[in-house]
Amino acid sequence: MSRAATLAAAAALLLCGCGGTKEDFIGFRSRDACDQTWPVCDRVVGCIIGGQTYMTGRFPAQGQFLVRLVEPSKVTVGIFVEGVAGTGTNDAYIHWWEDGCVKRIRESLPATAFVAELERSGTFIRSADLVGVGDHLIEFSADAQATYYVKAEVVLLRDQPQ
């Protein structure tokens, strides 16, 4: 198996919620309390999320964190929820911002489709290719009522299968 294929398979395994448990989703990561002050774009976020950390909280909410890229990369954000008590009414979304917030990539689903996807697969996982080097703001939101766990995986674009 090529290096790129091996890395892609490893990333898929790390992000796979596959209807599994919270522990399966989190894996070996440690929880980031998100109580720091990291400037990104025109705001301050509480944490940097990467291959070794995750964050948690309660929906309904808007969350944010940053990822640091050393070269163009595919950034995959995964959201696992438990204890869903309501779907909400607004779209659930993930925004990836290029460095300096010059461009936004948006993935969204209506609230009912978001919860249906969570019930079907256990997770809401989306990816975006970011080409800028540096700090990138990631925002997410849902107004479902649930506890969430969020992680991010970064795979260099040059290591992606062609």
C-alpha positions as CSV (number, residue, x, y, z in Angstrom):
1,M,0.0,0.0,0.0
2,S,1.4,3.4,-0.9
3,R,2.2,6.0,1.8
4,A,-0.7,8.2,0.6
5,A,-3.2,5.3,0.7
6,T,-1.9,4.3,4.2
7,L,-2.3,7.9,5.5
8,A,-5.8,8.2,4.0
9,A,-6.9,4.9,5.6
10,A,-5.5,5.9,8.9
11,A,-7.3,9.3,8.8
12,A,-10.5,7.5,7.9
13,L,-10.1,5.1,10.8
14,L,-9.4,8.0,13.2
15,L,-12.4,9.9,12.1
16,C,-14.8,7.1,11.9
17,G,-17.6,7.3,14.3
18,C,-19.4,4.5,12.5
19,G,-22.2,4.5,15.0
20,G,-19.7,3.6,17.7
21,T,-19.1,4.9,21.1
22,K,-17.8,8.2,22.2
23,E,-14.6,6.4,23.2
24,D,-14.3,5.0,19.7
25,F,-14.7,8.5,18.3
26,I,-12.2,10.2,20.6
27,G,-9.6,7.5,20.6
28,F,-6.3,8.4,22.1
29,R,-7.0,12.2,22.1
30,S,-7.0,14.3,25.2
31,R,-9.6,16.9,26.0
32,D,-8.6,20.5,25.5
33,A,-10.3,22.8,28.0
34,C,-10.3,25.6,25.4
35,D,-9.4,28.1,28.1
36,Q,-6.5,29.8,26.3
37,T,-6.4,32.9,24.2
38,W,-5.3,32.3,20.6
39,P,-5.7,35.2,18.1
40,V,-7.0,34.2,14.7
41,C,-8.6,36.5,12.2
42,D,-10.3,39.3,14.1
43,R,-11.1,37.3,17.2
44,V,-9.7,35.2,20.0
45,V,-10.4,31.4,20.3
46,G,-9.8,29.2,23.2
47,C,-8.0,26.2,21.7
48,I,-6.0,24.7,18.9
49,I,-7.5,21.3,17.9
50,G,-5.4,18.8,16.0
51,G,-4.6,15.1,15.8
52,Q,-4.1,14.8,19.6
53,T,-6.9,16.8,21.1
54,Y,-10.7,17.3,21.0
55,M,-13.2,19.7,22.5
56,T,-16.6,19.1,24.1
57,G,-19.6,21.2,25.0
58,R,-23.4,21.4,24.7
59,F,-25.6,22.3,21.8
60,P,-27.3,24.6,21.1
61,A,-24.1,26.5,20.6
62,Q,-21.7,28.0,18.3
63,G,-18.1,26.8,18.7
64,Q,-14.8,27.7,17.3
65,F,-11.2,26.7,17.4
66,L,-8.1,27.0,15.2
67,V,-6.0,24.6,13.3
68,R,-2.4,25.3,12.3
69,L,-1.2,24.2,8.9
70,V,2.4,24.0,7.7
71,E,1.4,23.4,4.1
72,P,-1.8,23.0,2.1
73,S,-4.0,20.3,3.8
74,K,-7.3,18.6,3.9
75,V,-8.9,19.4,7.3
76,T,-11.6,17.0,8.4
77,V,-13.9,18.0,11.2
78,G,-15.9,15.4,13.0
79,I,-18.7,16.0,15.5
80,F,-20.1,13.2,17.7
81,V,-23.2,13.8,19.8
82,E,-24.9,12.0,22.6
83,G,-28.1,12.6,24.5
84,V,-30.0,14.3,21.7
85,A,-33.1,15.9,23.2
86,G,-34.3,18.0,20.3
87,T,-33.4,18.8,16.6
88,G,-33.6,22.6,16.7
89,T,-34.7,24.6,13.7
90,N,-31.6,26.3,12.2
91,D,-29.0,24.7,9.9
92,A,-26.1,22.9,11.5
93,Y,-22.8,24.0,9.9
94,I,-19.0,23.9,9.8
95,H,-17.0,26.9,8.4
96,W,-13.4,26.6,7.4
97,W,-11.6,29.9,7.0
98,E,-8.5,30.3,5.0
99,D,-5.6,32.1,6.9
100,G,-6.5,35.7,7.5
101,C,-10.2,34.8,7.0
102,V,-10.0,35.9,3.3
103,K,-12.2,33.0,2.1
104,R,-14.8,30.8,3.8
105,I,-15.8,27.2,2.9
106,R,-19.2,26.3,4.3
107,E,-20.9,22.9,4.8
108,S,-24.4,22.9,6.3
109,L,-27.4,20.7,6.7
110,P,-31.0,21.5,7.9
111,A,-31.5,20.8,11.6
112,T,-33.6,17.6,10.9
113,A,-31.1,16.3,8.4
114,F,-28.2,16.9,10.8
115,V,-29.9,14.9,13.5
116,A,-31.0,12.2,11.0
117,E,-27.3,11.8,9.9
118,L,-26.2,11.6,13.5
119,E,-28.8,8.9,14.2
120,R,-27.7,7.0,11.0
121,S,-23.9,7.2,11.2
122,G,-23.2,8.5,14.7
123,T,-21.3,11.5,13.5
124,F,-21.3,14.6,11.3
125,I,-18.0,14.6,9.4
126,R,-17.0,17.1,6.7
127,S,-13.8,18.0,5.0
128,A,-12.3,21.0,3.2
129,D,-9.0,21.7,1.4
130,L,-7.2,24.7,2.8
131,V,-4.2,26.0,0.9
132,G,-2.9,28.8,3.1
133,V,-0.1,28.2,5.6
134,G,-0.7,29.4,9.1
135,D,-3.7,29.6,11.5
136,H,-7.2,28.8,10.2
137,L,-10.4,29.5,12.1
138,I,-12.9,26.7,12.2
139,E,-16.5,27.5,13.3
140,F,-19.4,25.1,13.9
141,S,-22.9,25.4,15.1
142,A,-26.1,23.4,15.7
143,D,-29.2,24.2,17.7
144,A,-30.0,20.6,18.5
145,Q,-30.0,19.8,22.2
146,A,-27.2,17.4,22.9
147,T,-23.6,17.1,24.2
148,Y,-21.0,17.3,21.5
149,Y,-17.4,16.2,21.0
150,V,-15.4,17.8,18.2
151,K,-12.1,16.7,16.6
152,A,-10.1,17.7,13.6
153,E,-7.7,15.7,11.4
154,V,-5.2,17.3,9.1
155,V,-3.7,15.4,6.1
156,L,-1.3,17.1,3.8
157,L,-2.7,17.6,0.3
158,R,0.4,16.1,-1.2
159,D,-0.3,12.9,0.8
160,Q,-3.8,12.5,-0.6
161,P,-4.5,9.7,-3.0
162,Q,-4.7,10.9,-6.6
